[in-house]
Amino acid sequence: MKIKVYFTTCLLILISTFLFAQISVTRDEAYKVIKQKGLVDTLNYNVEVSKLIISPNTILDFMGDSIKSPEWDSWFFLIDMHPFAEWAHPCKYVFINTIDTSLIIINGQLGPSFPTDVLLRKKVESYLPTPVFNKKKPCR
């Protein structure tokens, strides 16, 4: 009987240790990793992140193109280095491992066709040029 209790206790400890080791990196922690690696220019880039953790080997659609996610659970980030450029332009797809924060960077050209949240948006004062008014003398 003592052996069964001891064995059960050891098994529970082992399972608990494994489960606690699998605690996921939060989205905010993953974003901090990207900033620490120098991948984000906070004044000039737009950054989007997946709403949910991406499962291993998931096919992700990018407006007519697709890529396969890494072989681990990950957060997906889109880093747009040219936020106001026309249609297809250089950007980076970054996958952050939810266990150890290792990352994979893929050069891309299109935005995702799946839901994302905007984390960083380039600040722009105005999209329109400042109007120029002709100075005329007042009528008398």
Order of alpha helices (4+ residues) and beta strands (2+ residues): alpha-alpha-beta-beta-beta-beta-beta-beta-beta
